[in-house]
Amino acid sequence: MIKTIQNMNPDKEIRPVTDPSVSRYGYVMRNIETESLIELSLSLFEDKEGTQYIPSDQRMEALPVKSSLERLAFGELPIQVGCCYGMNHHLNGMEYHATNELIIAATDLVLMLGKVQDIREDGTWHSANTEFYYMNKGEALVIYSSTLHLAPCRVSEDPFNAIIVLPKGTNEALSGEPHSTLFKNNKWMLAHQEGPAAKNGALVKTVGVNIELTVN
C-alpha cells in the first residue's frame, strides 16, 4: 500500500515508519500486544464523517494491555487511552506535548511530522519542514515530546483509525484561559489558518501550504 500512496504523491517522500530516519521523531515499539485494542477501536469508532478525537475511552482503558503500555511506554505514569479516526488527509497545523505520545495504527495511515526545534523566533513553523511516515495496521510508534504532529491521514477512501495513548489529563480544558500556543492541558497548538483548530480559537502559527495527501 505504501507504494500506491507514494505513486499518488510523487512530490512527497513517504517513508515506512520502520525507516531509521524516524529516530528523529521517536521509536517503534515492538513485541507489545495491540490486537485487543485494535479490534475494540475498530468496533467502536466507524464514523466516516470528518475527523474525531476521543482522548479517553473507559472501554479501551479496561483492557489488560493498558498496564503494559503504562509501564513500558510511560514509566508507570497514569495514562489515558483514546482514539483518533476519520477522513482527514490534510496537515491542518501541528501540536506538541511536554511528554511522549504512543500511536498505534488500527488501520494503515500516514503521519505528518515535524520538529519543535524548527519553530522560528516569531513562534511560527513552516509546513515545508513536514516529513511523512507510513504506518501499517498494528505498528506502534512512540513520538517524543519534541515531535510536532496532528491527526493522522487516511490512505484510501476509507477512514483511518489510530489509538492514541498519552499521560492522563492531556487535552483536557485548561484551568484558565489559553496562553499563547498552550491551548489545552499538555497541548501546545500551532494552527494552520485553513484547519479546524484556528476556527476554534487556536493561534495561527503553522504557515505555508496546508499540505494535502492525495488518496484517490
N, C-alpha and C positions, 0 to 999 in steps of 0.2 A: 504493500500500500504506500510506503514512503516514496517509491519510485513514481507512482501515479501522481501523488500530490506535488512532488518535485517537478515533474513534467508540466504540470498545470501552473507552476510558479517559477519559471526559468530565471526570473530576476532575483530570486532568493536562494540562499544556500540553506537547505533544511537537513540538519544532521540527526542521526539517531541519538537518543538520549544516552546510549552507551558509548558514544564517541568520547575520547579522552578530554576533548575541549570543554566538556560540561563541568569539569573540575573548577572552572572559573565561577561557576554559579552554585554548585552543590555536589552531591554524590548519589549514585544509585544504591538503594537499599536492596540487598539480595537475601534470599533464604528466609523471608518472612511470609506468613500465611495471609494472603489477601483475598482468597476466593470467597470467604463468607461475607466480607464487606462488599465486594463487587456484586455478588448475587443479590444482596439485600438492596443495595443502592439502585441497581437496575430495576428492581421490582417496585421500588417506592417512587422513583423520580423519572417519569417518562414524558413530561410535558414538552411539547415541541414548539412552544411559543416563547420567543425571547430568550433571555438568559437569567437563570435564577441562582441564588446562593443561600444555602441554609447553613449557618455557622455551626450549629449543634443539633444533633438529632438523637433523641433518647434511645430509639430502637437500634441505631448503629452503635451507640456507646454501650449498649447492653451486651454486645458480642464479646466473647472471651478474649479476642485478639486485642482489644483495647489496652489491656495491661501490658502486653508485649510491646506495643507501639509506644506506650508511655515510658517504658523502661529503656528501650533500645534507641529511640529517636529523640527523646526529650529528657533523658536522665532522671526519670521519675517525677518530673513536674506534672501537675494535673493538666489534662488535655481535654479538648473538645474534638469530636469527630462529626463532620458535616459533609456537604456535597455541593458542588457547583455543576450545573448542567444546562444544556440548551443549544441554541443555534448560533452562537457567536462565531464570527470569523474576521473580526477587526481588533486592532490594538486597543483603541479607546482610552489610552492613558496607562499609567503604571502606579503601583503601590509597593510599599515595603513595610517590614515589621522589625521590631527590635529583637526578634527571635527567629529561629529557623521555622520552616514550614515543610510538612510532608504532603506530597501529592501522589495519589495512587490512581492510575488510569483505569477506569472501569470500562472505557471504550478507547479505541485509538484516538489520539488527539495531538495537536501541536501546541507547544508553549512558545510564547514570545517573551524573551528575557533581556534584561539589561543590567547595568551595574550602577549602584549608588555613587561610586567614585566618578561617574561621568556627569553627575548633576553639576551644573555650572554655578558660578558665583551668584548669579541672579535667581537661583533656585529652579531654573528650567532644565529640562532634559530633552535632547533631540531624538526623535524616533529613528533617525538614520543609524543610531547605535544598536538597534534591535538585532538579536540573533534568534534563530529558530531551531527548535528541537522537537523531534517526533517521538512520541511515547506510544508503544504498543499496549494493548489491553493487558493489565496485570503488572506492568512495570511500576516501580515506586521510586520517586526522586525526592530527596531532602534538599531543599534550596536554603542557602544561607541568608542571614538577615540582611546582607549587603546586596541581595539579588532583587532587582525590580521585576515585577510580574503583574499580571492581572488575570482575567478569566482565560482559560484555555480556548482553543479554537477547534471547531469540528473539522473533519477531513472528508466529509461526504454530505449528501443530502440529509443524513440522519443526525440527530443531536449528539453532542459529546456528553460524557459523564465522568466527573473526576471526584474522588474522595479527598477531602481537604482536612488535614489534621494540624491543629495549632494549640498553643497554650490556652487554657480555659480563660474565657473572658474576652479574647481577641474579637474585634469587630462589634463589640457592644457599644452602646452610646456613651460618649464622654460624660463625666460628671459636670463639666462646664461647657462653654462654647468651644467650637473648633479653634485651634491656634495654628496659624499659618497652614502648613500641609497636614498637620495632625488632625485627622478627620473623624476617627473613631478610636476606641481603645486599641493600642498597639497597631495602629494602621495610619501610615502616612500616605496621602493620596496626591498624585500628580496627574490631574485630569487632562484629557485632550478636549478641546472645545467641541468636538463632534460626539463625544462619548456621553453616556448617561450620567456619570458622576458629576460632570460640570453642570448639568441641569438640576442636580440635587444640592448644589452649593459648594462643591469642592473647587479649590483653586485650579485654574488652568495653568499647568506647569509643564505638560508634555507638548512640545512644539514640533513642527514638521508635519509630514503626511500622516494621516490616520491609516496606518498600514492595513491592507485587506489581504487575507489569504484566499486565493481563488480555489473554490472547492467543487465547482461543476461547470 
